[in-house]
Each structure stands twice: as structure tokens, then as C-alpha cells.
Amino acid sequence: METQEVIERSITQAQEFNGALSAFLENRFLIDGKTMKEWKRHFYVNIPEEINLANLVRLSVEVGKKYQEAGYHREKQTTQLVLLEQAKGDKFHDAYNSIRHEHEEKFSKTLAAESCRVAATLAIKDIENAISNQKVIRDFWVKICDTLVEVRKHLELIGYALSADLRLNRDFVVRVPAEK
């Protein structure tokens, strides 16, 4: 098999894996009882085609409330991640010492430090997996918060335009082009 074919096959396999992983995360990976897709739908801000001052205020309040909720989840996830990291360190230390002492009692000699590290690392594998999941979830909430901040910035820009033009014309409405 030629090198190019091997590379193309590897790329295709990686793309298929990434597609399957993305589909799993979007539709089956649960975060506080909802999928990522459901959460994204929950935090979606529907910008109307016509924006006036009343719509702008309503949208700003909606974004503020959604940011507050997403920020709560982000901070909760960050706290859980810190606690898991601490538990991981404690469990690693306990497992390392336990394995070392067991070996000394059983064989009357000290086990090599690298062997103790390997055994302790195996003992914390479950916590490592939980930490990986928590990082995915925390990053999800960080991205939701970032998106809401961007929406808020756009609403502010629209607000500046509205306020400047309202001084000239009280019935000014910003029209957002329809999606094609």
C-alpha cells in the first residue's frame, strides 16, 4: 500500500471517529440531565428581524439571565473539577504509600519508585476518567458563557445605533436581513 493511501485512510478514519464523537457528545452525553444539543437550544437567543428599543431591552434581560444561569453551571463545574483534582492527588498518595508498604511487608525490601508510581496511577484511573469528563463539561459551560458575552456585545452595538438614531427619529427600527 502506498504512503498516500495510508495517509488518506488514516485521515478518513480520524474524520469518522471525530464525527461519531461529535454526534455522541451532542446527542447522548448528559450534562445535568440534558444533552449538549438541548442545552444549546435552551441558551439560544432568538434575535427578531426588527429590533426596537423594547425588543433590545427584552433581549438584554434574556441574555443577562441566561448568562447568569450558564455562569452558575460553569462555576459549579469548576468547583467539582478542583475537588476531583484534590481527590486524585490524595488517592494517588495513599495508593503509592500503601503499595510501597505492602511490598516491604511481603518481601522485606522496598519496591522501586517507578513501580509504585505505575501502580498508584492505575489506582486513580477512575478519577482520571471523571476529571476528563468534568473538563469537557466545564469547557462546554465556558463556551456557552463566551457566546452569551458575544451576543451581549452585539446587542450593545445595536443599542448604540438605536440611541443615536432615536434622537433623530423616534420610530427608527433596525431590520435584520432574513436568512437565505
N, C-alpha and C positions, 0 to 999 in steps of 0.2 A: 504494500500500500504506500502511495506517495505521501510525502510530508504534507502537501497541501490538503489532501483528502483527510489525513489525520487531524489537521488543524480545523478544517471545516466541520468534521464530525464532532470534535470537542466543543466547538463553538455552538453547534446545533444542540448538543446535549446540555450545555450550560444554559442556553436560552430556554429550553424546555423545562429544565429544573427551576429557573427563575420564574417562569410563567406559572408553574404549578405552585411554587412557594407564594407568589403574589396572590393567586386565587385562594389559597388556603388562608392566608392572613386576612384578606378582605372579607371572606365569607364564612370562615369557620373558627378563627382564632378569637376567643371571647375575652373582652375587657369589661370588667364589672357587669357581666351578664349580657353584653351586646357585642356584635361583631364590629370590626372597623368600619365596614360599609354603613351599618346602622348609626354608628357614632358620627360619621362624616355627614350623613343625611341630617342628623339631629343638629349639628353645628353649622349647617349650610345657611347662608344669609341670602335670601331672595331679594335682589335689587330690582325694583319695579322699572318699567320703561320710562315713566315720568317721575321725576323727583322734585318735590316742592319742599318747603320748609317743614311742613308737618310730617311728610314721609321721612325726611332726613332725621328729625328728632326721634321718630319711632325706630328707625334703623339703628341709630346711635345707641339708644337704650337697649335694643335687642342684642347688638354686638357686645355692649358692656356686660349684660347678664350672661351671655354665652362665654365671654372671656373669663368672667368670674367663676363659672362652673368648670370650665376647662382648666383654669389655674388651680382650682381646688384639687382636681384629679391629678394634675402634674405634680403638685407638692406632696400629695398623699403617696404617689408612686415613688417620688424621690426619697421620701422618708422610709418607705418599705425597702428600697434598694440599699440605703445606708444601713438599715438594721440587718439585712441579709449579708452585706459585706462584713459587718461585725461578727455575725454568727459564723460566717465562713472562716474568719481568722481564728475565732475561739475553737471551733470544731477541728480545724487543721492542727492547731497547737495541742489540743487534747489527744487527737489521734496519733500525732507524731510521738508524743511522750508515752502514750500507752503502748504503742508498738515497740518502742525502744526498751521500755521496762519489761514488757512481756518476753522479749528476746533475751534480755540479760538474765531474767529468772530462769528461763527454759534452758539456755545454752551457756550461761555464765560468761558471756562475752557481749560486748557492745556491737549492735548492728550498725553498718555503715550509714552515714548521714543521708546519702543519696537514696538508699533503700528505704529509710524511714520517710523521706520526702515523697517518694513514689507511693508508698502505702497510704500515707496521710492524704495525698492528692486523690487517690481512689476513694477514700472515705468521705471526701467532701463533694464528690461528683454530683450528688442530688442538689446540693446547694448551688453549685456552679450552674446547673441547668435552670434552677429557679432564678438566679441572677440574670442569666441570658434572657429569659422571658420578661423579667422586670425591666431590663434595659430596652427591649422592644416596645413595651407598653409606655415607659417614660418618654422615649423618643417620639412615640405617636402623639402623646399629650403636648410635648414641646412643639411639634409641628402644627397641631391644631391651634395652640396659642399664637404661634407666629403668623398663621394665616389670618386669624381674627385681628391681630395687630395691623396687618396689611390692609384688611378691609376697612378698619377704623381710619387709617391714613387716607385712603381713597375717599371715604365719606367726609373727612375734614376738608380735603381739596374741593370737593363738590360744595361743601358748606361755605368755603371762602368765595367761590364763584357766585353762589346764590346770594350771599350777603352783599357782595359788591354790586351785583345787578339788581337786587331788590331795592336798593336806594334809587335806582334809575327807573325801574318798572316793577310795580308791586305784584303783577301777575306772571312773572317770569317762571318758566318751568324748564328744567333740563330734561331733554329727551335722550334716552339711551337707545342706540340703534338696535333693532331686533336682530337676534342671532340668525345666521344664514344656515 
